[in-house]
Amino acid sequence: MQVSLETTSGLERRLTIGVPAEQVESEVEKRLKEAARNVRINGFRKGKVPLSEVKRRYGAGVRQEVVGEVISRSFYEAVQKENVKPAGQPSIQPKQMAIGKDLEYVATFEVYPTVTLSDLSTYELTRISAEVTEADIDNMIEVLRKHQATWTEVDRAAADGDKVNIDFVGTKDGVEFAGGKAEGQDLVLGSKSMIPGFEDGIVGMKAGEEKVIKVTFPEDYQSEELKGANAEFAIKVHTVSESVLPELNKAFFQKFGVEKGGEKQFRKEVKANMDRELSNAIKAKVKGQVMDALMASHSTEVPKALVANEINVLREQMLQRFGGQKQNFDVKSLLPDTMFQEEAERRVTLGLIVGEIVKSAKLKPDAKRVKSMIDDIASTYQEPQEVIEYYNSNRELMAGVESAVLEDQVVDYILSQAKVAEQQSSYDEVIKSTNPQR
């Protein structure tokens, strides 16, 4: 086999491979003879079909099959011989495929880049610590009660937290504008679901009252016509309702799956969920710091093929999140590559850097941490043991957990090498910093 390797540009390589005709033709002949022994053709007994007839009927298909296999095998042998590591599938361009002549083709592909690790000891990172207090549990229980609240009409002025049922008509310079009118709309005051000033203007109004309030639309409002505009809303309040929080009783606890143990068990369950959420949030914040540091301290060219694969993964994940069906629309038109390009390049870059750290530090997935992660995942289900058994029997799921554990081990390894400052925080601070909507 003749092999010639050249670098075309950056990570792209081109292999010109020549395979002796004898390797191809002998394999084609062998398969045709095997076929002649087993093929059934009208007019001939089984095993008595002339080889010439088998060649006439099946020769082209058999040869195509053999050539494909030879190309695949010889390409693998060539990259092994030249000690290159392809990133993605090669593009194959035939040069010579005539019967009786040496097979020759060109394979163009990208290779994985060489990653030179930065000095991890120069990283300056912060490790956060926090715990769930009894006050945090009290606050969370109040949030859960509010989610289960009912509404009761009251005969008093509306206050923050109340729900009002209103009609309103918006005008700009005395003229109604599109989308500025509604009848019988419910609105919780203080929810900030309306433009600034709207909800504040209703506070203090009673059922049956009417009022005109003046507001200014935000500069970043979606309607060009209304950006930064002064407007008036004529408002009529039909009803004012206050929320009634449910009691902490058996019926309430059952809504959250707590059948026995009363309030004590309920608080225990709430704390366990909050501890899990806090642990994940802290881990995410620290991991984010580490990954940002890796990106800032490395400059690595990434194979286009890997980025393209990652773009497809991100697109598929978005489709699944929003329940999209591929056959219903042009996916690439609605979700073009450019939407995912930057994130895909970041993921691929980090994957290459993390992979090099795993290799240089000789890290392997810690079995105890793998088991702990599966146990943690299973604890959120009604039948944890079934989930654990399912993970243990599914190699693909286990590989995903092992990959996640290995990434966590990389973070721990970098923290062990870097300059790390300890920072005490609270449950609320950590959660709100990772989820601003909370």
GUVO-543684 format. One record per residue (C-alpha): residue in one letter; x, y, z; residue number from 1. Coordinates in nm, 2 decimals, always signed. Example, Ala and Ser with C-alpha at 12.3 -4.5 7.8 and 13.67 -1.06 7.14 Angstrom:
residues 2
 residuo     xx     yy     zz num
       A  +1.23  -0.45  +0.78   1
       S  +1.37  -0.11  +0.71   2
This chain:
residues 438
 residuo     xx     yy     zz num
       M  +0.00  +0.00  +0.00   1
       Q  +0.13  +0.34  -0.10   2
       V  +0.06  +0.63  +0.14   3
       S  +0.14  +1.00  +0.10   4
       L  +0.04  +1.26  +0.37   5
       E  +0.03  +1.63  +0.33   6
       T  -0.09  +1.93  +0.53   7
       T  -0.32  +2.14  +0.33   8
       S  -0.41  +2.41  +0.59   9
       G  -0.44  +2.44  +0.96  10
       L  -0.58  +2.11  +1.09  11
       E  -0.67  +1.97  +0.75  12
       R  -0.47  +1.68  +0.61  13
       R  -0.48  +1.50  +0.28  14
       L  -0.39  +1.13  +0.24  15
       T  -0.33  +0.99  -0.10  16
       I  -0.36  +0.61  -0.08  17
       G  -0.28  +0.34  -0.34  18
       V  -0.39  -0.02  -0.30  19
       P  -0.25  -0.29  -0.53  20
       A  -0.51  -0.41  -0.78  21
       E  -0.45  -0.77  -0.67  22
       Q  -0.59  -0.70  -0.32  23
       V  -0.92  -0.58  -0.48  24
       E  -0.95  -0.82  -0.76  25
       S  -0.87  -1.13  -0.56  26
       E  -1.14  -1.04  -0.30  27
       V  -1.39  -0.97  -0.58  28
       E  -1.31  -1.31  -0.74  29
       K  -1.34  -1.49  -0.40  30
       R  -1.68  -1.35  -0.33  31
       L  -1.81  -1.42  -0.68  32
       K  -1.70  -1.78  -0.65  33
       E  -1.88  -1.81  -0.31  34
       A  -2.19  -1.66  -0.47  35
       A  -2.17  -1.90  -0.76  36
       R  -2.20  -2.19  -0.51  37
       N  -2.51  -2.05  -0.34  38
       V  -2.70  -1.83  -0.58  39
       R  -3.02  -1.95  -0.74  40
       I  -3.07  -1.85  -1.11  41
       N  -3.35  -1.99  -1.33  42
       G  -3.23  -2.25  -1.57  43
       F  -2.93  -2.36  -1.35  44
       R  -2.90  -2.60  -1.06  45
       K  -2.78  -2.46  -0.73  46
       G  -2.40  -2.46  -0.74  47
       K  -2.38  -2.51  -1.11  48
       V  -2.42  -2.15  -1.22  49
       P  -2.13  -2.05  -1.45  50
       L  -1.89  -1.79  -1.30  51
       S  -1.93  -1.58  -1.61  52
       E  -2.30  -1.55  -1.55  53
       V  -2.25  -1.46  -1.18  54
       K  -2.00  -1.19  -1.29  55
       R  -2.24  -1.06  -1.54  56
       R  -2.53  -1.03  -1.30  57
       Y  -2.35  -0.94  -0.97  58
       G  -2.00  -0.84  -1.06  59
       A  -2.05  -0.46  -1.05  60
       G  -2.23  -0.47  -0.71  61
       V  -1.98  -0.71  -0.55  62
       R  -1.69  -0.50  -0.67  63
       Q  -1.85  -0.18  -0.54  64
       E  -1.89  -0.35  -0.20  65
       V  -1.53  -0.47  -0.19  66
       V  -1.39  -0.13  -0.30  67
       G  -1.58  +0.03  -0.01  68
       E  -1.45  -0.21  +0.24  69
       V  -1.09  -0.18  +0.10  70
       I  -1.11  +0.20  +0.12  71
       S  -1.23  +0.19  +0.48  72
       R  -0.97  -0.06  +0.59  73
       S  -0.68  +0.10  +0.41  74
       F  -0.77  +0.44  +0.54  75
       Y  -0.76  +0.31  +0.90  76
       E  -0.42  +0.14  +0.83  77
       A  -0.29  +0.46  +0.67  78
       V  -0.37  +0.69  +0.96  79
       Q  -0.22  +0.43  +1.20  80
       K  +0.10  +0.42  +0.98  81
       E  +0.12  +0.80  +0.96  82
       N  +0.03  +0.84  +1.33  83
       V  -0.25  +1.09  +1.27  84
       K  -0.58  +1.11  +1.46  85
       P  -0.87  +1.21  +1.24  86
       A  -1.14  +1.43  +1.39  87
       G  -1.46  +1.33  +1.21  88
       Q  -1.52  +1.13  +0.89  89
       P  -1.29  +1.18  +0.59  90
       S  -1.40  +1.31  +0.25  91
       I  -1.31  +1.04  -0.01  92
       Q  -1.22  +1.14  -0.36  93
       P  -1.15  +0.84  -0.60  94
       K  -0.85  +0.89  -0.84  95
       Q  -0.83  +0.55  -1.00  96
       M  -1.09  +0.27  -0.97  97
       A  -1.06  +0.09  -1.31  98
       I  -1.08  -0.29  -1.31  99
       G  -0.73  -0.44  -1.31 100
       K  -0.55  -0.13  -1.21 101
       D  -0.43  -0.02  -0.87 102
       L  -0.70  +0.15  -0.66 103
       E  -0.61  +0.51  -0.57 104
       Y  -0.80  +0.76  -0.38 105
       V  -0.76  +1.08  -0.18 106
       A  -0.89  +1.12  +0.18 107
       T  -0.92  +1.47  +0.32 108
       F  -0.99  +1.51  +0.69 109
       E  -0.91  +1.72  +0.99 110
       V  -0.70  +1.61  +1.28 111
       Y  -0.72  +1.68  +1.65 112
       P  -0.51  +1.98  +1.75 113
       T  -0.21  +1.96  +1.99 114
       V  -0.32  +2.12  +2.32 115
       T  -0.05  +2.27  +2.53 116
       L  -0.18  +2.31  +2.89 117
       S  -0.13  +2.64  +3.07 118
       D  +0.01  +2.66  +3.42 119
       L  -0.28  +2.57  +3.64 120
       S  -0.11  +2.71  +3.95 121
       T  -0.16  +3.07  +3.81 122
       Y  -0.54  +3.04  +3.82 123
       E  -0.71  +3.24  +4.09 124
       L  -1.05  +3.09  +4.18 125
       T  -1.31  +3.12  +4.46 126
       R  -1.46  +2.83  +4.64 127
       I  -1.81  +2.91  +4.78 128
       S  -1.96  +2.75  +5.09 129
       A  -2.31  +2.78  +5.22 130
       E  -2.57  +2.58  +5.41 131
       V  -2.95  +2.56  +5.43 132
       T  -3.07  +2.72  +5.76 133
       E  -3.40  +2.68  +5.94 134
       A  -3.49  +3.03  +5.83 135
       D  -3.42  +2.92  +5.46 136
       I  -3.66  +2.63  +5.51 137
       D  -3.92  +2.86  +5.66 138
       N  -3.89  +3.09  +5.36 139
       M  -3.92  +2.80  +5.11 140
       I  -4.23  +2.66  +5.29 141
       E  -4.39  +3.00  +5.25 142
       V  -4.31  +3.00  +4.88 143
       L  -4.47  +2.66  +4.85 144
       R  -4.78  +2.78  +5.04 145
       K  -4.81  +3.08  +4.81 146
       H  -4.80  +2.85  +4.51 147
       Q  -5.10  +2.66  +4.66 148
       A  -5.28  +2.98  +4.77 149
       T  -5.65  +3.04  +4.69 150
       W  -5.81  +3.38  +4.63 151
       T  -6.09  +3.54  +4.82 152
       E  -6.27  +3.87  +4.73 153
       V  -6.23  +4.15  +4.98 154
       D  -6.40  +4.49  +5.03 155
       R  -6.10  +4.71  +5.07 156
       A  -5.84  +4.90  +4.88 157
       A  -5.60  +4.69  +4.67 158
       A  -5.25  +4.63  +4.80 159
       D  -4.93  +4.46  +4.67 160
       G  -4.99  +4.09  +4.65 161
       D  -5.36  +4.12  +4.58 162
       K  -5.52  +4.00  +4.26 163
       V  -5.74  +4.25  +4.08 164
       N  -5.98  +4.20  +3.79 165
       I  -5.98  +4.50  +3.57 166
       D  -6.07  +4.66  +3.24 167
       F  -5.82  +4.90  +3.08 168
       V  -5.78  +5.11  +2.77 169
       G  -5.44  +5.26  +2.68 170
       T  -5.40  +5.58  +2.47 171
       K  -5.11  +5.78  +2.34 172
       D  -5.18  +6.14  +2.25 173
       G  -5.55  +6.06  +2.30 174
       V  -5.55  +5.78  +2.05 175
       E  -5.59  +5.41  +2.14 176
       F  -5.29  +5.19  +2.04 177
       A  -5.28  +4.82  +1.94 178
       G  -5.26  +4.58  +2.23 179
       G  -5.34  +4.84  +2.49 180
       K  -5.70  +4.72  +2.57 181
       A  -5.84  +4.44  +2.78 182
       E  -6.16  +4.35  +2.96 183
       G  -6.19  +4.13  +3.27 184
       Q  -5.82  +4.07  +3.30 185
       D  -5.67  +3.93  +3.62 186
       L  -5.35  +4.09  +3.75 187
       V  -5.15  +4.02  +4.06 188
       L  -5.01  +4.35  +4.19 189
       G  -4.64  +4.34  +4.24 190
       S  -4.59  +4.06  +3.98 191
       K  -4.42  +4.31  +3.75 192
       S  -4.60  +4.16  +3.45 193
       M  -4.70  +4.50  +3.33 194
       I  -4.49  +4.80  +3.23 195
       P  -4.34  +5.01  +3.52 196
       G  -4.60  +5.23  +3.70 197
       F  -4.91  +5.04  +3.58 198
       E  -4.94  +4.81  +3.88 199
       D  -4.84  +5.08  +4.12 200
       G  -5.12  +5.30  +3.99 201
       I  -5.38  +5.04  +4.08 202
       V  -5.26  +5.00  +4.44 203
       G  -5.52  +5.18  +4.67 204
       M  -5.81  +5.14  +4.43 205
       K  -6.13  +4.95  +4.53 206
       A  -6.38  +4.74  +4.34 207
       G  -6.60  +4.97  +4.13 208
       E  -6.35  +5.25  +4.11 209
       E  -6.22  +5.40  +3.79 210
       K  -5.90  +5.59  +3.74 211
       V  -5.66  +5.73  +3.47 212
       I  -5.29  +5.67  +3.53 213
       K  -5.00  +5.81  +3.34 214
       V  -4.70  +5.58  +3.25 215
       T  -4.39  +5.59  +3.03 216
       F  -4.30  +5.29  +2.82 217
       P  -3.95  +5.15  +2.86 218
       E  -3.69  +5.24  +2.60 219
       D  -3.64  +4.87  +2.51 220
       Y  -4.02  +4.80  +2.47 221
       Q  -4.09  +4.56  +2.18 222
       S  -4.31  +4.80  +1.99 223
       E  -4.12  +5.07  +1.80 224
       E  -4.42  +5.30  +1.82 225
       L  -4.43  +5.29  +2.20 226
       K  -4.06  +5.28  +2.30 227
       G  -4.00  +5.55  +2.56 228
       A  -4.35  +5.70  +2.49 229
       N  -4.58  +5.87  +2.74 230
       A  -4.92  +5.71  +2.76 231
       E  -5.24  +5.70  +2.97 232
       F  -5.45  +5.40  +3.08 233
       A  -5.81  +5.43  +3.19 234
       I  -5.86  +5.16  +3.44 235
       K  -6.17  +5.01  +3.60 236
       V  -6.14  +4.77  +3.89 237
       H  -6.41  +4.50  +3.91 238
       T  -6.29  +4.30  +4.21 239
       V  -6.00  +4.29  +4.46 240
       S  -5.90  +3.95  +4.60 241
       E  -5.64  +3.86  +4.86 242
       S  -5.45  +3.53  +4.87 243
       V  -5.54  +3.28  +5.14 244
       L  -5.24  +3.05  +5.23 245
       P  -5.32  +2.68  +5.30 246
       E  -5.26  +2.55  +5.64 247
       L  -4.96  +2.32  +5.71 248
       N  -5.17  +2.00  +5.75 249
       K  -5.18  +1.65  +5.61 250
       A  -5.37  +1.75  +5.29 251
       F  -5.10  +2.01  +5.22 252
       F  -4.81  +1.77  +5.28 253
       Q  -4.97  +1.50  +5.06 254
       K  -4.95  +1.74  +4.77 255
       F  -4.57  +1.71  +4.79 256
       G  -4.57  +1.34  +4.83 257
       V  -4.53  +1.33  +5.21 258
       E  -4.78  +1.08  +5.34 259
       K  -4.65  +1.02  +5.69 260
       G  -4.45  +1.20  +5.95 261
       G  -4.64  +1.53  +5.94 262
       E  -4.46  +1.87  +5.94 263
       K  -4.13  +1.72  +6.07 264
       Q  -4.10  +1.49  +5.78 265
       F  -4.22  +1.76  +5.54 266
       R  -3.94  +1.99  +5.66 267
       K  -3.69  +1.71  +5.62 268
       E  -3.80  +1.65  +5.26 269
       V  -3.79  +2.03  +5.18 270
       K  -3.44  +2.05  +5.33 271
       A  -3.32  +1.75  +5.13 272
       N  -3.43  +1.92  +4.81 273
       M  -3.28  +2.25  +4.91 274
       D  -2.95  +2.09  +5.00 275
       R  -2.94  +1.91  +4.66 276
       E  -3.03  +2.24  +4.48 277
       L  -2.76  +2.43  +4.68 278
       S  -2.50  +2.17  +4.62 279
       N  -2.57  +2.17  +4.24 280
       A  -2.57  +2.55  +4.23 281
       I  -2.23  +2.58  +4.42 282
       K  -2.08  +2.31  +4.19 283
       A  -2.21  +2.49  +3.88 284
       K  -2.06  +2.83  +4.00 285
       V  -1.72  +2.68  +4.07 286
       K  -1.72  +2.48  +3.75 287
       G  -1.82  +2.79  +3.56 288
       Q  -1.52  +2.97  +3.70 289
       V  -1.28  +2.68  +3.61 290
       M  -1.41  +2.66  +3.26 291
       D  -1.39  +3.03  +3.21 292
       A  -1.03  +3.02  +3.33 293
       L  -0.95  +2.73  +3.09 294
       M  -1.09  +2.92  +2.80 295
       A  -0.91  +3.24  +2.89 296
       S  -0.57  +3.07  +2.92 297
       H  -0.58  +2.85  +2.61 298
       S  -0.59  +2.93  +2.24 299
       T  -0.68  +2.62  +2.05 300
       E  -0.78  +2.57  +1.69 301
       V  -1.09  +2.35  +1.67 302
       P  -1.18  +2.10  +1.40 303
       K  -1.47  +2.22  +1.19 304
       A  -1.62  +1.87  +1.19 305
       L  -1.64  +1.85  +1.57 306
       V  -1.80  +2.20  +1.58 307
       A  -2.06  +2.09  +1.32 308
       N  -2.14  +1.78  +1.52 309
       E  -2.18  +1.99  +1.84 310
       I  -2.41  +2.23  +1.65 311
       N  -2.63  +1.94  +1.56 312
       V  -2.64  +1.83  +1.92 313
       L  -2.73  +2.17  +2.05 314
       R  -3.00  +2.21  +1.78 315
       E  -3.15  +1.87  +1.87 316
       Q  -3.15  +1.96  +2.24 317
       M  -3.34  +2.28  +2.17 318
       L  -3.59  +2.09  +1.95 319
       Q  -3.65  +1.85  +2.24 320
       R  -3.69  +2.13  +2.49 321
       F  -3.96  +2.29  +2.29 322
       G  -4.12  +1.97  +2.16 323
       G  -4.04  +2.05  +1.80 324
       Q  -4.10  +1.79  +1.53 325
       K  -3.84  +1.79  +1.25 326
       Q  -4.08  +1.69  +0.98 327
       N  -4.31  +1.99  +1.04 328
       F  -4.06  +2.27  +0.94 329
       D  -3.72  +2.34  +0.79 330
       V  -3.51  +2.30  +1.10 331
       K  -3.19  +2.46  +0.97 332
       S  -3.39  +2.76  +0.84 333
       L  -3.56  +2.82  +1.18 334
       L  -3.26  +2.72  +1.39 335
       P  -2.96  +2.81  +1.17 336
       D  -2.60  +2.70  +1.26 337
       T  -2.51  +3.06  +1.35 338
       M  -2.74  +3.04  +1.65 339
       F  -2.52  +2.77  +1.80 340
       Q  -2.18  +2.84  +1.65 341
       E  -2.03  +3.02  +1.95 342
       E  -2.15  +2.78  +2.21 343
       A  -2.05  +2.48  +2.00 344
       E  -1.69  +2.62  +1.95 345
       R  -1.67  +2.68  +2.33 346
       R  -1.79  +2.32  +2.41 347
       V  -1.55  +2.16  +2.16 348
       T  -1.26  +2.38  +2.29 349
       L  -1.33  +2.29  +2.65 350
       G  -1.37  +1.92  +2.55 351
       L  -1.02  +1.92  +2.40 352
       I  -0.86  +2.10  +2.69 353
       V  -1.04  +1.88  +2.95 354
       G  -0.94  +1.57  +2.76 355
       E  -0.57  +1.68  +2.77 356
       I  -0.59  +1.74  +3.15 357
       V  -0.75  +1.39  +3.19 358
       K  -0.47  +1.24  +2.99 359
       S  -0.18  +1.43  +3.16 360
       A  -0.32  +1.38  +3.51 361
       K  -0.41  +1.02  +3.43 362
       L  -0.76  +1.06  +3.57 363
       K  -1.02  +0.78  +3.55 364
       P  -1.39  +0.79  +3.66 365
       D  -1.41  +0.73  +4.04 366
       A  -1.64  +0.43  +4.09 367
       K  -1.77  +0.57  +4.43 368
       R  -1.85  +0.91  +4.27 369
       V  -2.03  +0.73  +3.98 370
       K  -2.24  +0.54  +4.23 371
       S  -2.31  +0.85  +4.44 372
       M  -2.42  +1.04  +4.13 373
       I  -2.66  +0.77  +4.02 374
       D  -2.80  +0.74  +4.38 375
       D  -2.86  +1.12  +4.37 376
       I  -3.04  +1.10  +4.04 377
       A  -3.25  +0.81  +4.16 378
       S  -3.34  +0.98  +4.49 379
       T  -3.57  +1.22  +4.30 380
       Y  -3.78  +0.93  +4.17 381
       Q  -4.06  +0.74  +4.34 382
       E  -3.88  +0.40  +4.30 383
       P  -3.51  +0.48  +4.34 384
       Q  -3.39  +0.12  +4.32 385
       E  -3.55  +0.07  +3.98 386
       V  -3.37  +0.38  +3.85 387
       I  -3.04  +0.26  +3.99 388
       E  -3.08  -0.08  +3.83 389
       Y  -3.18  +0.08  +3.50 390
       Y  -2.87  +0.29  +3.49 391
       N  -2.65  +0.00  +3.59 392
       S  -2.79  -0.21  +3.30 393
       N  -2.77  +0.07  +3.04 394
       R  -2.41  +0.13  +2.91 395
       E  -2.50  +0.45  +2.73 396
       L  -2.65  +0.61  +3.05 397
       M  -2.35  +0.49  +3.25 398
       A  -2.11  +0.64  +3.01 399
       G  -2.29  +0.97  +3.04 400
       V  -2.26  +0.96  +3.42 401
       E  -1.89  +0.86  +3.40 402
       S  -1.82  +1.15  +3.17 403
       A  -1.99  +1.39  +3.41 404
       V  -1.80  +1.25  +3.71 405
       L  -1.47  +1.27  +3.52 406
       E  -1.54  +1.64  +3.44 407
       D  -1.61  +1.70  +3.81 408
       Q  -1.27  +1.53  +3.89 409
       V  -1.10  +1.76  +3.64 410
       V  -1.25  +2.06  +3.83 411
       D  -1.13  +1.92  +4.16 412
       Y  -0.79  +1.86  +4.01 413
       I  -0.76  +2.22  +3.89 414
       L  -0.88  +2.35  +4.23 415
       S  -0.60  +2.15  +4.39 416
       Q  -0.34  +2.32  +4.16 417
       A  -0.48  +2.68  +4.16 418
       K  -0.48  +2.96  +4.42 419
       V  -0.83  +2.92  +4.58 420
       A  -1.00  +3.18  +4.81 421
       E  -1.28  +3.06  +5.03 422
       Q  -1.60  +3.26  +5.03 423
       Q  -1.89  +3.22  +5.28 424
       S  -2.23  +3.28  +5.13 425
       S  -2.60  +3.20  +5.19 426
       Y  -2.85  +2.98  +5.03 427
       D  -3.04  +3.28  +4.88 428
       E  -2.73  +3.44  +4.74 429
       V  -2.60  +3.13  +4.57 430
       I  -2.94  +3.03  +4.42 431
       K  -3.02  +3.38  +4.30 432
       S  -2.68  +3.43  +4.14 433
       T  -2.73  +3.11  +3.94 434
       N  -3.10  +3.17  +3.87 435
       P  -3.17  +3.54  +3.86 436
       Q  -3.54  +3.47  +3.80 437
       R  -3.58  +3.33  +4.16 438
